[in-house]
């Protein structure tokens, strides 16, 4: 589970919308003396920096005094923004400072960082986090949605040093990595942060975050007097080369194995910032293969397509602009790009991005429906175009989204529509979106029953009102998506429904207790089809809580009604989630799942079952991490003889072992086993008794930065046969080298 700084902060510990003149401010000095990024704070440049010593703790206490002192130095030069942290610690033996790979600095570790809003729009910001080993993690945080996206990466430098009294960090961010306006002088927004995980997880900020309200970035302090910044002209050219040697079973798993000839490939990514407000990206024959496979999810007895996050760099510039209530953009629908081009920037109060790419095809297209979704093979090439505008009005905004997929053969899918967010008060937030889609399907009934070359169109709408105070939170949401709505550049696996959802919660803030936050909740969620029949009704009381040992949990009791075909089936189940950070040896352990009633969707009947998902991380040494993901789901149904019988048991087990030599190099091995066991006599159609697969991989990685890398790896895939044998399917050796040339 990722760090997710803003969970428990955005809607539970932010203070609404402060007036412009109420924000704290700090003149940011220009540094002329030298600073060496090595973790040593004795450089003469730090003598010219501004100093910040006032901090508040906002997670365990209501902006009380922090349990430990923190001092920060800030400044800038003609090329860089600088920050240095000195973190005092009364017991350095309890410091949590493992060696990890980049982007693996989690909430169970000590770390610090700057949350920098160079546009000063109080809407989104870049988070630059560093642990005591100098290892980096960066995010884009979006106040409009409360989301914190770990996918984007930036060029910047950091170093850490552990001392007898604590630890310290130096950060240097090239101004070319930031997006700021054209004014002179400039004012930026900034939040300073320290994560201090001990008996509780203490979150320490330089700004006050009173509990209640609906924003986080809006609370930033102002950095003033920033002058004579470069106007742009930064260029990054990152060519890559790969070598692959693959082998596969000639006639399916378990048959004669053959090795293919060694194959080389290459391409290039380019980024040019003609000015600080604009970024132009281009890619030719990009290598979008995954260096780490997605964590498997159980797909048996699932009605709708599963979501996997985007990890590919080309799609991540300005990614927060794509974050809308109806997910009209899901860039993983672009499966095999031949080339791509993109422009992202801001003109005044209007932010924009436009992306165009040619997709060779392959992969699958989601074919959605009201009760389930299906897949069709994308057996054709296409041109995908995505455009997005967002205009800010104070703390509110309006936006426009356009997506277009023009397929080989003349079929297409086009989506267009506005969205908005209005914040009438410090405690209220109204969000809405409307999209209209126009589709002509491929004339390929061999791939999908609905692909007959026909044309259809319809709309989709979303409206939500959130109200939050220090104790009360409620949200009411309405969504309406037509039967013929398609978003082939997005992720909308269910269509043909109307949904109403209401959430009510009351928060208690205990003191001197194991729990630091307790929130009883009630949720009513109902889906109707176009004939006003109930598709899904869920009513549940529950309780969310946080506390000592970084405890985070939720317990709900669900009362459900689910339509399967013409039947409305009932289920009652207990759903649970618990995450804890008990020690440095076991920094993260979480368990989630449900017990009780369950629906057999394949055979349209009620049953009983459960699911248990376990995630655990162990760090036997500061360099070695073992991560386990386990997931088991089962379902019992009543047989014709009236006995309770096991319909299926599905399991996923994944172990990842990573030895991190330094901030730049690691060696990793992954083994993942997926298995489903079924009783064919309990099905109304033919199924195999046993199926699954095994994926194994090993990887050595060396990174100068996120785009200058060396990867050397091996992968092995095997298919589980009914006999229980793992039949060899394919394997691969690969080498990738990429280097970012910067000017």
Secondary structure as GFF3:
##gff-version 3
##sequence-region A 1 743
A	DSSP	three_ten_helix	20	22	.	.	.	ID=ss1
A	DSSP	beta_strand	25	27	.	.	.	ID=ss2
A	DSSP	three_ten_helix	44	48	.	.	.	ID=ss3
A	DSSP	beta_strand	50	52	.	.	.	ID=ss4
A	DSSP	beta_strand	56	57	.	.	.	ID=ss5
A	DSSP	beta_strand	70	76	.	.	.	ID=ss6
A	DSSP	beta_strand	80	88	.	.	.	ID=ss7
A	DSSP	three_ten_helix	92	94	.	.	.	ID=ss8
A	DSSP	beta_strand	111	117	.	.	.	ID=ss9
A	DSSP	beta_strand	124	131	.	.	.	ID=ss10
A	DSSP	beta_strand	136	142	.	.	.	ID=ss11
A	DSSP	beta_strand	147	149	.	.	.	ID=ss12
A	DSSP	beta_strand	157	163	.	.	.	ID=ss13
A	DSSP	beta_strand	166	174	.	.	.	ID=ss14
A	DSSP	three_ten_helix	175	177	.	.	.	ID=ss15
A	DSSP	beta_strand	186	197	.	.	.	ID=ss16
A	DSSP	beta_strand	201	205	.	.	.	ID=ss17
A	DSSP	three_ten_helix	217	219	.	.	.	ID=ss18
A	DSSP	beta_strand	221	226	.	.	.	ID=ss19
A	DSSP	beta_strand	234	249	.	.	.	ID=ss20
A	DSSP	beta_strand	257	259	.	.	.	ID=ss21
A	DSSP	beta_strand	263	275	.	.	.	ID=ss22
A	DSSP	beta_strand	278	284	.	.	.	ID=ss23
A	DSSP	three_ten_helix	313	315	.	.	.	ID=ss24
A	DSSP	three_ten_helix	319	322	.	.	.	ID=ss25
A	DSSP	three_ten_helix	331	333	.	.	.	ID=ss26
A	DSSP	beta_strand	337	347	.	.	.	ID=ss27
A	DSSP	beta_strand	350	359	.	.	.	ID=ss28
A	DSSP	beta_strand	364	367	.	.	.	ID=ss29
A	DSSP	beta_strand	374	377	.	.	.	ID=ss30
A	DSSP	beta_strand	382	393	.	.	.	ID=ss31
A	DSSP	beta_strand	396	407	.	.	.	ID=ss32
A	DSSP	beta_strand	412	425	.	.	.	ID=ss33
A	DSSP	beta_strand	428	440	.	.	.	ID=ss34
A	DSSP	beta_strand	455	468	.	.	.	ID=ss35
A	DSSP	beta_strand	472	481	.	.	.	ID=ss36
A	DSSP	beta_strand	497	508	.	.	.	ID=ss37
A	DSSP	beta_strand	515	528	.	.	.	ID=ss38
A	DSSP	beta_strand	534	547	.	.	.	ID=ss39
A	DSSP	three_ten_helix	548	550	.	.	.	ID=ss40
A	DSSP	beta_strand	551	564	.	.	.	ID=ss41
A	DSSP	beta_strand	567	580	.	.	.	ID=ss42
A	DSSP	beta_strand	588	600	.	.	.	ID=ss43
A	DSSP	beta_strand	605	618	.	.	.	ID=ss44
A	DSSP	beta_strand	624	638	.	.	.	ID=ss45
A	DSSP	beta_strand	644	660	.	.	.	ID=ss46
A	DSSP	beta_strand	665	678	.	.	.	ID=ss47
A	DSSP	three_ten_helix	680	682	.	.	.	ID=ss48
A	DSSP	beta_strand	690	705	.	.	.	ID=ss49
A	DSSP	beta_strand	708	720	.	.	.	ID=ss50
A	DSSP	beta_strand	726	742	.	.	.	ID=ss51
###
